[in-house]
Amino acid sequence: MLNIQLAAKYATAIFEIAKEENKLDGYDKDLAKVRADVFAIPEAVKFFQNPLVPQSAKKDLLVKAVGKEVSATVMNFLMLLVDKKRIGVFCEIYDIFTSLKNKEQGILIADVTSAFPLTKKQQDALTKKLTTLTKRKIQIRTHKDASILGGLIVKIGDKRIDGSAAGKLRALLSSLRD
């Protein structure tokens, strides 16, 4: 619980800076780059969470990994996280930052699960349809789960639309039992 509270404090700080500088999308892109290039690697996460690793080694790795690819402000933010021994909760900070950014920009996240990867054309059509239905900007995150057999499961906030073949089979089975 304490880690989430700390992450929220840092996420709010970088969000406020990004908002003030009118660079929400730019900072989001930079933070996403750090997450993808550094924190998507389990060994790197362990490295940054290890209190025995010197802070200078953590800073050096960040500079080598993303130093030339992110803004100076984001790089300074990462160095601050290392100095304050908070770099270990970077992923939580990024998730909270993204939520704040999406709320500010009126974007809803739709988690879409399919049995097979969706093509770009299918993703675009689904985004357009969901935008029309919700009357809000939609950003989709795709997930693959072969157990649903076919169709889609769409989750937006606390709403869930199960259009999967497995869901329809469960519904049919349930109706036959009644």
FIMI-938445 format. One record per atom (N, C-alpha, C): x, z, y. Coordinates in steps of 0.02 Angstrom, whole numbers, padded with zeros to 5 digits, always signed. Layout:
# FIMI-938445
XZY ...
//
This chain:
# FIMI-938445
+00041+00000-00060 +00000+00000+00000 +00043+00000+00063 +00097+00039+00062 +00142+00042+00119 +00173-00025+00133 +00193-00061+00079 +00223-00127+00088 +00175-00175+00122 +00111-00173+00105 +00061-00217+00136 +00053-00200+00209 +00053-00136+00225 +00047-00115+00295 +00108-00138+00336 +00167-00131+00306 +00228-00154+00340 +00227-00230+00348 +00207-00264+00295 +00203-00337+00298 +00154-00360+00352 +00098-00325+00357 +00048-00343+00408 +00076-00334+00478 +00115-00282+00488 +00144-00269+00554 +00192-00326+00574 +00235-00346+00528 +00283-00400+00542 +00248-00468+00547 +00199-00479+00504 +00161-00543+00507 +00125-00549+00573 +00095-00495+00596 +00060-00496+00659 +00108-00509+00717 +00167-00481+00713 +00217-00491+00765 +00238-00564+00770 +00255-00595+00714 +00276-00665+00716 +00217-00711+00734 +00157-00691+00713 +00097-00729+00731 +00086-00728+00806 +00092-00670+00836 +00082-00663+00909 +00134-00704+00947 +00196-00703+00924 +00249-00744+00956 +00232-00818+00950 +00213-00839+00891 +00196-00910+00879 +00136-00931+00922 +00087-00888+00926 +00028-00902+00966 +00045-00907+01040 +00086-00860+01064 +00107-00859+01134 +00147-00922+01152 +00188-00945+01105 +00229-01004+01117 +00192-01069+01099 +00130-01062+01076 +00089-01119+01055 +00124-01159+00999 +00152-01122+00951 +00189-01153+00895 +00165-01127+00827 +00100-01114+00821 +00075-01088+00758 +00092-01133+00699 +00079-01198+00707 +00093-01245+00652 +00167-01251+00638 +00207-01251+00690 +00280-01256+00682 +00309-01196+00645 +00288-01136+00665 +00313-01076+00632 +00287-01073+00561 +00225-01094+00550 +00198-01095+00483 +00239-01142+00439 +00256-01199+00465 +00297-01248+00427 +00366-01217+00411 +00397-01184+00460 +00462-01153+00449 +00458-01097+00397 +00408-01054+00403 +00401-00999+00356 +00385-01025+00286 +00345-01079+00282 +00330-01109+00217 +00393-01138+00186 +00437-01166+00226 +00500-01193+00202 +00543-01137+00172 +00546-01080+00207 +00584-01023+00182 +00555-01000+00115 +00489-00997+00113 +00457-00974+00050 +00472-01023-00007 +00465-01087+00006 +00475-01137-00046 +00549-01142-00067 +00594-01141-00019 +00665-01152-00035 +00701-01089-00058 +00677-01031-00039 +00712-00969-00056 +00670-00923-00100 +00610-00907-00077 +00571-00855-00112 +00529-00881-00170 +00534-00945-00184 +00502-00972-00244 +00548-00965-00305 +00609-00943-00292 +00659-00935-00345 +00662-00861-00365 +00641-00844-00426 +00638-00773-00446 +00704-00736-00437 +00760-00769-00450 +00825-00736-00443 +00838-00719-00369 +00817-00763-00324 +00827-00751-00253 +00784-00692-00230 +00723-00687-00255 +00679-00632-00238 +00712-00566-00259 +00739-00564-00320 +00773-00504-00345 +00833-00487-00301 +00870-00539-00281 +00928-00531-00238 +00909-00497-00172 +00856-00522-00141 +00835-00494-00076 +00803-00425-00082 +00774-00410-00140 +00743-00345-00150 +00792-00292-00173 +00852-00312-00192 +00901-00266-00218 +00935-00228-00161 +00926-00162-00158 +00956-00123-00103 +01032-00119-00106 +01062-00135-00164 +01134-00132-00172 +01170-00194-00144 +01132-00247-00133 +01162-00308-00105 +01172-00297-00030 +01232-00309-00005 +01245-00298+00067 +01201-00344+00110 +01182-00317+00168 +01140-00356+00213 +01175-00419+00236 +01240-00416+00244 +01278-00475+00265 +01272-00531+00214 +01270-00514+00149 +01263-00565+00097 +01194-00597+00100 +01144-00556+00114 +01075-00581+00120 +01069-00629+00179 +01100-00609+00236 +01098-00652+00295 +01135-00718+00282 +01193-00713+00250 +01231-00774+00235 +01191-00823+00192 +01158-00796+00141 +01117-00839+00098 +01061-00872+00137 +01027-00835+00180 +00973-00864+00219 +00999-00919+00265 +01056-00907+00297 +01085-00957+00342 +01103-01020+00304 +01134-01012+00246 +01153-01070+00205 +01093-01107+00179 +01041-01070+00159 +00982-01101+00128 +00938-01137+00178 +00924-01106+00236 +00875-01135+00282 +00896-01133+00355 +00957-01111+00369 +00979-01101+00438 +00972-01161+00483 +00984-01220+00457 +00981-01281+00498 +00911-01314+00497 +00867-01286+00456 +00802-01319+00446 +00743-01282+00478 +00756-01222+00505 +00702-01184+00537 +00722-01169+00609 +00672-01153+00650 +00684-01139+00721 +00727-01076+00729 +00759-01070+00787 +00800-01012+00802 +00759-00948+00800 +00697-00952+00824 +00655-00892+00825 +00639-00869+00754 +00623-00916+00710 +00608-00897+00640 +00671-00870+00607 +00728-00900+00621 +00791-00876+00593 +00805-00805+00618 +00795-00792+00682 +00804-00724+00709 +00756-00675+00676 +00695-00698+00663 +00645-00656+00630 +00669-00637+00560 +00697-00686+00524 +00723-00672+00457 +00781-00623+00459 +00824-00630+00509 +00881-00583+00517 +00856-00512+00532 +00803-00508+00573 +00772-00443+00588 +00745-00412+00524 +00712-00452+00483 +00685-00426+00420 +00741-00399+00376 +00798-00433+00375 +00855-00409+00336 +00880-00343+00366 +00890-00342+00432 +00915-00282+00466 +00869-00221+00454 +00804-00232+00454 +00756-00178+00446 +00740-00165+00372 +00774-00201+00328 +00764-00194+00255 +00692-00210+00235 +00665-00262+00265 +00597-00284+00250 +00594-00355+00221 +00651-00385+00210 +00652-00454+00185 +00622-00458+00114 +00621-00402+00079 +00593-00400+00012 +00518-00411+00010 +00484-00405+00068 +00412-00416+00070 +00396-00481+00109 +00444-00527+00111 +00434-00589+00148 +00372-00627+00125 +00361-00632+00059 +00303-00670+00034 +00237-00641+00059 +00232-00575+00061 +00172-00543+00087 +00165-00557+00162 +00221-00554+00197 +00220-00569+00269 +00195-00640+00280 +00220-00687+00241 +00200-00757+00248 +00125-00766+00233 +00102-00734+00180 +00031-00740+00162 -00014-00713+00218 +00004-00657+00247 -00036-00628+00301 -00032-00672+00363 +00028-00697+00379 +00036-00743+00436 -00010-00804+00428 -00010-00833+00368 -00051-00892+00354 -00125-00876+00363 -00146-00818+00339 -00216-00798+00348 -00234-00791+00421 -00190-00760+00460 -00202-00753+00532 -00205-00820+00567 -00160-00865+00548 -00158-00932+00578 -00222-00971+00561 -00242-00968+00498 -00302-01004+00477 -00364-00977+00513 -00368-00912+00520 -00425-00882+00555 -00425-00904+00628 -00367-00903+00660 -00361-00924+00730 -00382-00997+00739 -00365-01039+00691 -00379-01111+00696 -00446-01130+00663 -00483-01081+00637 -00548-01095+00606 -00543-01133+00541 -00490-01122+00504 -00480-01157+00440 -00500-01112+00382 -00540-01140+00337 -00557-01106+00275 -00513-01133+00219 -00492-01090+00174 -00453-01111+00117 -00500-01118+00057 -00497-01176+00026 -00536-01187-00035 -00488-01192-00094 -00494-01146-00140 -00455-01149-00202 -00493-01192-00251 -00462-01248-00270 -00494-01296-00314 -00456-01298-00380 -00493-01283-00434 -00463-01284-00501 -00491-01344-00539 -00446-01382-00568 -00466-01440-00608 -00426-01441-00673 -00452-01477-00721 -00418-01483-00786 -00357-01528-00780 -00360-01575-00734 -00306-01623-00724 -00288-01625-00649 -00226-01642-00632 -00208-01645-00561 -00252-01695-00523 -00272-01677-00463 -00312-01721-00421 -00267-01769-00383 -00289-01831-00377 -00252-01880-00338 -00261-01864-00264 -00219-01894-00222 -00224-01884-00150 -00293-01907-00125 -00317-01963-00152 -00382-01990-00133 -00438-01941-00152 -00434-01911-00211 -00484-01863-00232 -00482-01800-00188 -00422-01778-00172 -00414-01719-00129 -00444-01733-00060 -00430-01791-00033 -00457-01809+00033 -00533-01812+00032 -00561-01842-00020 -00634-01848-00026 -00665-01778-00033 -00634-01735-00072 -00659-01667-00081 -00655-01628-00015 -00600-01634+00020 -00592-01601+00085 -00646-01624+00133 -00659-01688+00135 -00711-01716+00180 -00780-01688+00162 -00795-01687+00097 -00860-01662+00074 -00868-01588+00090 -00817-01548+00077 -00821-01476+00091 -00824-01462+00166 -00791-01503+00206 -00794-01496+00278 -00865-01509+00302 -00898-01559+00274 -00967-01575+00291 -01014-01518+00271 -01004-01492+00211 -01047-01438+00186 -01040-01373+00226 -00978-01355+00243 -00966-01291+00276 -00966-01296+00352 -00960-01357+00378 -00955-01368+00450 -00894-01331+00480 -00842-01326+00440 -00779-01294+00460 -00721-01337+00434 -00662-01328+00464 -00603-01362+00439 -00586-01332+00371 -00570-01374+00324 -00554-01351+00256 -00483-01373+00238 -00447-01327+00207 -00382-01342+00179 -00386-01324+00105 -00370-01371+00062 -00377-01356-00009 -00309-01338-00041 -00314-01292-00088 -00257-01274-00130 -00278-01291-00201 -00239-01332-00233 -00259-01354-00300 -00224-01312-00354 -00261-01303-00408 -00236-01267-00466 -00256-01307-00527 -00216-01304-00579 -00231-01340-00640 -00244-01289-00696 -00299-01300-00732 -00318-01257-00788 -00353-01300-00839 -00317-01319-00891 -00344-01364-00943 -00404-01334-00980 -00411-01267-00978 -00465-01235-01015 -00534-01250-00985 -00538-01276-00924 -00604-01291-00896 -00629-01359-00921 -00588-01395-00957 -00604-01458-00991 -00614-01518-00944 -00649-01509-00892 -00662-01563-00844 -00701-01536-00785 -00711-01577-00735 -00747-01554-00675 -00703-01511-00631 -00736-01472-00588 -00700-01431-00539 -00731-01362-00532 -00690-01315-00513 -00714-01250-00491 -00686-01242-00420 -00731-01231-00372 -00712-01224-00302 -00728-01153-00280 -00678-01120-00250 -00688-01052-00224 -00668-01052-00151 -00717-01034-00108 -00705-01027-00036 -00728-00956-00018 -00679-00915+00000 -00696-00845+00015 -00725-00812-00046 -00786-00784-00040 -00818-00752-00097 -00869-00797-00131 -00873-00859-00110 -00918-00908-00141 -00881-00948-00194 -00915-00958-00251 -00884-00994-00307 -00934-01046-00332 -00910-01108-00336 -00951-01162-00363 -00918-01185-00427 -00953-01175-00483 -00925-01193-00548 -00957-01258-00572 -00921-01313-00562 -00943-01378-00585 -00901-01401-00644 -00872-01353-00679 -00828-01370-00735 -00869-01384-00798 -00841-01423-00843 -00874-01437-00906 -00882-01372-00946 -00831-01330-00945 -00835-01266-00982 -00891-01223-00953 -00898-01221-00887 -00951-01183-00855 -01020-01208-00873 -01027-01274-00875 -01092-01303-00894 -01108-01289-00967 -01058-01290-01010 -01069-01274-01080 -01090-01201-01088 -01058-01156-01051 -01077-01084-01053 -01149-01075-01029 -01168-01110-00976 -01236-01105-00950 -01286-01131-01001 -01270-01186-01034 -01314-01215-01085 -01321-01167-01143 -01267-01138-01166 -01268-01090-01221 -01310-01030-01202 -01302-01006-01141 -01340-00949-01118 -01415-00963-01117 -01433-01024-01094 -01504-01042-01091 -01534-01050-01161 -01494-01071-01208 -01518-01079-01277 -01530-01011-01310 -01493-00960-01289 -01501-00893-01317 -01562-00857-01290 -01585-00876-01231 -01642-00843-01200 -01707-00860-01232 
//
